[in-house]
């Protein structure tokens, strides 16, 4: 394998150094809509496990506020996380698995408004389907975005209209799968005397031999959600 550079373009090729199967999954009783409403209404003291890289590879960029929606779809068999796969031609995060979201605009009232607007623009999910229940701490990306994850419960029976300039595909993953650390893999690579680590949470692609490779900022924010929900009351 060729020596990787600071920009990871093929994360699947980076060696796995461990799996967090020693950590317990979040109790299923905490993964219901009502339990999540209660948790965010009275959150525990909490420090995010992975605050991000803080523009480590783009120090010349001014930090840019952004928001993503963590959409939890209320299906009959449990909550599912709605994710997107970015199109291959984007300048940043091409082809990656992401939450819907993007940079803040001057007319956005706050981080929640940014997340809802970007979600509607990217995947056509109307805000009347979304019940915002809270936010997680900021995540600072390697490209100098300061991202607010906005958590929302999504009523089913919606229809999506993807912006095909930005989004190649939308799909859902059971929240219980993502809140089970046995599905969290740790990767590490080195270049030019530096070391970087990241998480991945591959989800099998239906009818195919490969997986949706959930990694990087998206996996880190999901891991922060895990830590938030796993905290004792």
C-alpha positions in Angstrom: 0.0 0.0 0.0 1.3 3.5 -0.8 2.2 5.8 2.0 -1.0 7.8 2.8 -1.0 11.6 2.7 -2.8 14.0 5.1 -5.9 13.9 3.0 -7.5 10.5 3.2 -9.0 9.5 -0.2 -9.3 5.8 0.4 -10.1 5.3 4.1 -11.0 1.6 3.6 -7.4 0.8 2.9 -6.1 2.2 6.2 -5.3 -0.6 8.7 -7.7 -1.4 11.5 -5.9 -1.4 14.8 -8.8 -2.3 17.1 -12.5 -2.8 17.6 -14.3 -1.4 20.6 -16.2 -4.6 21.5 -15.1 -4.2 25.1 -17.5 -1.2 25.5 -21.2 -1.9 26.2 -23.9 -1.0 23.7 -26.4 1.7 24.7 -29.4 0.1 26.5 -32.2 -0.4 24.0 -34.5 1.4 26.5 -32.6 4.6 25.9 -33.0 4.3 22.1 -36.7 5.2 22.0 -38.1 8.5 20.9 -39.4 9.3 24.3 -36.2 8.3 26.1 -34.2 10.6 23.7 -36.6 13.5 24.3 -36.1 13.1 28.1 -32.3 12.7 27.7 -31.9 15.9 25.8 -34.4 17.8 28.0 -32.2 17.1 31.0 -28.7 16.2 29.7 -26.0 14.8 31.9 -22.6 16.5 32.4 -20.8 15.5 29.3 -17.5 16.1 27.4 -17.4 14.8 23.8 -14.9 12.0 23.4 -13.8 13.2 19.9 -13.9 17.1 19.6 -12.3 17.0 16.2 -9.1 18.0 14.5 -9.7 21.7 14.6 -8.4 22.6 11.1 -5.3 20.6 11.6 -4.8 20.2 7.8 -6.2 23.6 6.7 -4.7 26.0 9.2 -4.9 28.9 6.8 -8.7 28.6 6.7 -10.8 30.8 8.9 -13.1 28.6 11.1 -16.5 28.4 9.5 -19.7 27.7 11.4 -21.8 24.9 10.0 -24.6 22.5 11.2 -25.7 19.0 10.4 -29.0 17.3 11.2 -28.7 13.9 12.9 -32.1 12.6 11.6 -33.6 9.8 13.6 -36.4 8.3 11.6 -39.2 6.7 13.8 -39.7 3.4 12.1 -41.9 0.6 13.5 -38.8 -1.5 14.2 -37.0 1.3 16.0 -35.1 4.5 15.3 -33.0 4.7 12.1 -30.4 7.3 11.2 -30.8 8.9 7.8 -27.5 9.4 6.1 -26.3 10.6 2.7 -23.5 9.7 0.3 -21.9 12.7 -1.2 -21.4 13.0 -5.0 -17.9 12.2 -6.3 -17.1 15.6 -7.8 -17.4 17.8 -4.6 -14.3 19.7 -3.5 -14.6 18.7 0.1 -15.7 15.2 1.3 -16.4 13.8 -2.1 -18.1 10.4 -2.0 -18.2 10.4 1.8 -21.1 9.3 4.1 -22.5 12.4 5.8 -25.4 13.8 7.7 -27.3 16.4 5.7 -26.0 19.8 6.5 -23.6 22.5 5.6 -22.2 26.0 6.3 -24.2 28.7 8.1 -25.6 31.5 6.0 -26.1 35.1 7.2 -29.9 34.8 7.1 -30.0 31.7 9.3 -31.3 32.5 12.8 -29.2 29.9 14.5 -27.5 26.5 14.2 -30.9 24.7 14.1 -32.1 26.9 11.3 -29.0 26.1 9.3 -29.4 22.3 9.8 -33.1 22.4 8.8 -32.5 24.6 5.7 -29.6 22.5 4.5 -31.5 19.3 5.0 -34.4 20.5 3.0 -32.1 21.7 0.2 -30.0 18.6 0.1 -32.5 15.8 0.5 -35.9 17.5 0.3 -36.9 16.5 3.9 -39.4 19.1 4.9 -39.0 20.6 8.4 -42.6 19.9 9.4 -41.5 16.2 9.5 -38.7 17.0 12.0 -38.9 17.5 15.8 -35.7 19.0 17.0 -34.9 17.6 20.5 -31.4 19.0 21.1 -27.8 19.5 20.0 -24.5 17.9 20.7 -21.2 19.8 21.3 -19.4 21.4 18.4 -17.2 19.1 16.2 -14.2 20.8 14.5 -13.3 19.2 11.2 -9.9 19.0 9.6 -11.1 21.5 7.0 -11.8 24.1 9.7 -15.6 23.8 9.9 -17.1 24.2 13.4 -20.1 21.9 13.2 -23.1 21.8 15.4 -24.9 18.4 15.3 -28.6 19.1 15.7 -30.6 16.0 16.7 -34.1 15.5 15.4 -36.8 12.9 15.4 -38.3 12.4 12.0 -41.9 11.3 11.3 -42.0 8.5 8.7 -44.0 8.7 5.4 -41.9 11.5 4.0 -40.6 11.7 0.5 -37.1 12.7 -0.4 -35.9 14.7 -3.3 -32.1 14.6 -3.6 -30.0 17.4 -4.9 -28.1 15.4 -7.3 -25.3 18.0 -7.5 -24.4 17.2 -3.8 -26.1 13.9 -2.8 -25.7 10.6 -4.7 -27.8 8.5 -2.4 -29.7 8.5 0.9 -30.1 5.5 3.2 -31.0 4.5 6.7 -29.0 2.6 9.4 -30.5 1.3 12.7 -29.5 3.5 15.6 -29.0 0.4 17.7 -26.2 -0.7 15.2 -24.4 2.6 15.5 -24.8 2.7 19.3 -23.0 -0.6 19.6 -19.2 -0.1 20.0 -18.5 -3.7 18.8 -19.3 -2.1 15.4 -16.8 0.7 15.9 -13.4 0.1 14.3 -10.3 2.1 14.9 -7.8 3.0 12.2 -4.4 4.7 12.3 -2.0 5.9 9.7 1.2 7.8 9.7 2.7 10.3 7.2 5.8 12.5 7.4 6.2 11.9 11.1 2.6 12.6 12.0 -0.1 10.2 13.2 -3.9 10.4 12.6 -6.6 8.1 14.0 -10.2 7.8 13.0 -13.3 5.5 13.5 -15.3 3.6 11.0 -18.7 1.9 11.3 -19.3 0.0 8.0 -22.9 -0.8 7.2 -23.6 -3.6 4.6 -25.0 -2.3 1.4 -28.2 -4.2 0.6 -27.8 -6.5 -2.4 -24.1 -5.8 -2.8 -20.8 -7.2 -1.6 -19.5 -3.9 -0.1 -20.5 -1.6 2.7 -21.4 2.0 3.2 -18.1 3.1 4.8 -19.2 5.5 7.6 -16.0 7.2 8.9 -14.3 10.4 9.8 -16.4 13.3 11.1 -19.7 11.4 10.7 -18.4 8.4 12.7 -16.9 10.8 15.3 -20.2 12.6 15.9 -22.0 9.3 16.1 -19.4 8.2 18.7 -20.1 11.4 20.6 -23.8 10.6 20.5 -23.0 7.1 21.9 -21.0 8.7 24.8 -23.8 11.1 25.5 -26.5 8.3 25.6 -24.3 5.9 27.5 -23.6 8.4 30.4 -25.2 7.3 33.7 -28.2 9.4 34.8 
